Amino acid sequence: MAKVIFTAWKHQSQLLEVRNQFYPSPSYDGPDLRSRACATVEAWKLRGNIPHHVEATALLTDAILHDDAQRNSIFSIRATYSAAFCRFVTGLVDSKIPGQRRTMFQRAFDLGLPASFVELRHEATHREPPTLVVLRKATQRSLEWLWDNYWAGIDELGDAPSLNSDITASVKEALLDTLLPVSGGSNTTAEPLSKKRKRDQDLVAVARLVYICNVSGTGVRVLPSVLLDESMLIPAGRKVGEPLHDTFAKWDTVLQGVADSDSSFMMYLTEALVDDLAFNESDDTPRNAHAEALFLWLDHVSSSPFWVSYRGMYPRSYVLRACEESSGHWAKMLSAKLQQPQEESNAVSVHGQKLANPAHNRPSDAASFAELRQHGWGLLEKWDSRPLGTA
């Protein structure tokens, strides 16, 4: 007997029309129809049986349309973004959903939802609303996730959501072909590359990776999973206690080249590493070599001077929260390491090179001001530190 499914729309073409209004093609140059799509979804809600993905898309899009400082206060804009984002995440990972008892982080990991969304939802719900920069970025990432996991699977024949596997598979294949020479998988000779050849190889790999990420639109999100699934960041057969210095030297330049092109890659990479460390149900003892390697990578990215200029995109609060949710030995080790005070040493080593402490080379305030005065700069008047509104 055929299964009857009730939908809020009469024909599949109506859902496709709304999808095209939310996600217009790059070649579309007509009027902005996103507000019309939001109004349509609002009407569908009155009929009931509307998928959460459709409602969440409308809420997030409406928050973007509300982002107008000339018409709305900054407080109301932040509140609108926060409400839409929280409803999107809660509707997917709410712990009251029937089924096996799991935490929100575990449900997010099962769905392929960035688990950092759960931490941001907690911050927006129980603390001060995040900044507009954070909320705008999170909203954009949410709409990208909704496209990949719902809208891309909508077609004329049915409305069953599925990831566009053909596009994703082709992107993964292109990324893998580019990464294999760097990992040594396609190197038929046993001779190591010279420094010049290694540098040239890295530059070619970075250029190709950046091109794939820019053209596909999904490459920057898929790249971390390819690196982990193909055991490129963690050598096969590695045992507990073995260092990763050679692996760091092999991949640092390539990974940072992608991060230079798209700063969000640092966030995607870190989230993929910590999700694998904290939420994969496997051996959580100190003898887990894979978990130890993930710990070493996360510690390297968060503390190595070689990554210092990329640390602004390191999701430190999320990494700490994810490690606190985990019972694994190496996740707890990472949490303890991140909570230690960061102390600068006089000199640090990066791949065998000594770097002087930048604090020792920084000129004093007096010397800096004297140099500025030589170029015509000076103080206009004495600073008045009285609170605003006082006489």
N, C-alpha and C positions, 0 to 999 in steps of 0.2 A: 504494500500500500504506500502510495506516495506521501511524503512528509509535507505538511502544509506549514509554510512560514509566513507570518504576518509582518509586513513592513509598513513604515510610515509613508512611503512613496508608492505611487500606483505603478509606475513603470521603471525599469532599470535605467532608462535614458534620463530620468529626472535626477537620479543619484549621480550619474556621470556628468550631467550639466552642473550640478553643485560642485562636484570635484574640480571641474575645469574653472569654476569661478574662484574657488579657494586656491588652486594651484594652476594659474594660467601658464601656457607654454611660453618659452623665451621669445618666440616670434610674435606673440600677441601684442598689439599696439592700440587696442581699444580702451574703453573706459574701465575703471576699477569696479569690479562687480562683487567684491568680497562682502560688502554690506548687504547686498541682495542675498548672497548665500547664507549669511548669518540669519537674516529674516526668514528665509525658507526653512532653515533648521529649527528656528523658534516655532514656526507653524507645525512642523512635524512632531515636535515635542508634545503638542496638544493631542495628537493622535496616539501617542505612546509607541512602544516597541522600537525606540530609536537606539542604535548602537552607541555605546559610550565613546567610541572613537570619533563618530560623527559629531556628537555633542561637544566633545573636548576640542575638536578642530574649530568649531564655531566660537567657543568661549575664548580660546587663545587668539584667534584672528580678530575677534571683537576687541580684545585688550590692546592689540596693536593699533587698531583704528581709533581707540580711545586715547592713544599716546600723542596728545597735542597740548603742549604747554600753554598755548595761547587761549585755549578754551577750557582746559581742566587744570586743576592744581596738581603739583608734583605728588602730593600725598594721595590724591584719588587715583592717579595713574599707577603708583606703586601698589595701592590696594587692589586695583583691578587686575593687574598682572599677577599678584600673589594669589588672589581668589581663583582665577582661571587655572593657574599652574597647579595649585593644591588640589582642585577638583579633578584635574586630569590625572594626577599621580594617585590620589586616593581611590578613584574609581577602578584603577588597575590592580593595586596592591593592598587594598583594605584587608586587614587581618580578620574581619568578620565574614569574609567571603567563605561559603561552605567548602569543605575539603580538608586536606591534611593541615594541621596546625603548623604554620610557618610564619616567620617574621616578615616584615615588609621588605627588608633587604633581600631575603631569600626568594620572595615572590618576584621581585624586580629582576633578580638574576635569572630566574626560570623563564621570564617573559622576554629576556633580552633588552629590557629597559635599563638605561644607565642607572646604576644603583645610587649614584650621586644625586639623582633627582629626589630620592627619598630623604637624604640629608637636607637638601635645599627646602623640601616641603616642611620638614621638621623645624627648620630655622624660620621659615615664613609663618608657620602656625604658632610657635611657642616663643619666638624671640622677636627682635626688631625686623621689620620687613627688609629683605635684601635691597641692595642698591639697584637703581634703574639699569645700570650696565649689566649686572648679573642677571636681572629678570629678563631683559631683552634677549640676552644670549640664550638663556634657558628656554624661553618661549620659541625662539627660532629652532633650537635643537629638538624641542618637543614636536613641532610641526614636521620637521624632517623625519623623526621617528614614526609619526602617524602616517606619513606618506609611505615609508618603507614597509610598515607592518599592517596597513589596512588599504589605503587608497590605491597603491600600485597594483593590488590584486583584484581590483574591481574591473570587470569587463562587461561586454554585452550579453554574455551567456549566463552569468550568475553573480551573486554578491558575496561569495565566500571569500573572506580576506586571506591573502597569502602573500608572502614576500616575493617580489619579482625575481625569481630564482635565476632566470636566464641572464639578466643584466648583472646581478650580483656575481654569478659564476664567471662571467667574462671579465669583470673587474678583478676578481681574485686571481684569475689565470694570468692576466696582464701584470699584476703586482708580483706574482710568484716568479714569472719569467725574468722580471727586473731584479728581484732580490737574490735569485740563485747564484749569480756570479759573485755577489758580495759575501754570501755565506760559504762559498767554495763548493757548492753542490754541482756546478757545471765545469769546475776546473779539473780537466783530465790529467794535468801534470801534478807531480808531487812537489815541484819547486815553489817556494813562497814568492810572492810578488815583491818587487822592489818598492821602495817608498814612493817613487814617482809614479809607477804603474798603479800602485794601490790608490794614490790620490786621484789619478785620472779615472780609475774605475769608479771611485766613490762619486766624483763629479757627474759622471754619466748616469749613474744609478739615481742620484738625487734629481737630476733634470728629468729623467723618465718618470720617476715617482710623482714629482710635482705636476707633470703634464697629465698623468692618469688621474690624479686627485682633482685637478681643475676641470678636466673634460667630463669625468663621470659624475662628479658631485657627491659621490658616496665613498670614493677611494680613501679619503682621510679617516673615515669612520671604520672602514673595513681593514685597513692596513695593520692596526695592532693585532687583530684576530689572526691574520695571516702569519704574522711574525711568531705568534704563540702556537698556533695550530701546527705549523710546520717545524717547530722546535729550532727556530733560528736564533732566538735570544738565549736559549738554554741548550748547551751542547748535549747531544744524545749520549747516554751512558754516563753522564756526570755523576760523581759520588759525593756524599756529604763531606764538606770541608775543603773541596777543591776550589781554588779561586777562579774568578771570572775576569781577571785583568785583560787577557787576550780578547775575550768576547767584547768587553767594553771598548777596547781600542778598535775593534773591527766595526762596531755599529754606531759609536757615538757620532761620528761625523755625518753619517747618512741620516740618522734620526734627527739630528739638529738641522740638517739641510731642509728636511720636510717641515720642521717646526718654524724655520725662518720664513717659509712660504705661507704657512697657515698656522698661526699661533695656537689654534684649538687642538692641534695634533698632540701637544704636550698633555692636555687634559684627557684626550681619548686614550693615549698610551698608558698614562698613569692609572686611569680607571680600569682598563683591561687587566693590568698587572695586579692591582689590589683586589679586584673582583675574583680573579683566579686564586689568589692567595687566601682570601677571607671566606668565600662562599662555595668553593668546590668541596663537596663532601668526600674527603679522602683521608689518608693517614695524616693525623694532626700531631704526630710526635716529632721530636728533634731529629729523627732519622729520615725524614722526608726530604730527599735531595731536591725534588722539584720545588717544594715550598721554600726551601732555603735559598734556591737560586732566585726565586721571585723576590724574596726579602732583600737579597743582595742588589738586585736591579733597582728596587724602590729606594733603598738606602743610598745607592750610587746617584740616582737622579735627584734626590732630595738634599744631599750633602756634598757631592763632589764639586769643587770649584769649576770643573769643566762645564757644568750645567748651570752655573750661577746666573747667567743672563736670561735663562728660561724659567727661572723659579717663580716668576710672577703668575704663570699659568698652572703652577703645581697645586692641585686641590688638596691642600694640607688638612683642612678640617674634615673633609670627606674621608681621607685615608685614615685619620685617627678614629672617626666614628665607625668605619667599616671594620677596623681591627678590634675595636671594643666589642662589636657584635659577634666576632668570631671567637671560638674556643681553641683555635690552633696555636701551637707553640710559636711558630715563626710570625704569625700575625701579632701575637702579644709582644714578641721581641721588637717588632717594628714600632708598635705603639709606644713602648718604653723608650726606644731610641729617639723617636720624634719629639718626645716630651722632655728630653734632656736639653739643657741650655746650649745654644749654639755659640761656641767660642772660636774666634779667629786665631790661628797660629801664625807665627812669624813667617813661616814658609810652608807651602804645601806642595805635594807631588801629584802631577797629573801625567800618567803614562810615562813616568820617569823624568819629567821636566819640573824644575823648581820654579814656583811662582812666588814673587815677593808679596808680602802683605800690603794691599793697597793703602791701608791706613797710614803706613810709614811714608808713603810717597805723596800723601795729600797735604797741600800747603795749609798753613794756619789761616784763621779767619783774618787776622791783621794783615798778613802778607797778601791775601786775596783782595782785601779792600784797598790796600795801597796800590795794587796793580790796576784795579778798576778806576781809581781816581786819576791815574795817568792817562786814561782814555776818556776823561770828562764826566765820569759817574760820581755821584755823591749823595748824601742824605738831604732830602728836601726840607724836612722839618722833624721835630721830635715826635716820636710815636705816642699817641694818647691811648692809654690802655683802659680807660673807663668803660664800664658796660654801656651798651646801647640803651638810650632812653633816659639817661641820667644827665643832669645839668653840669 
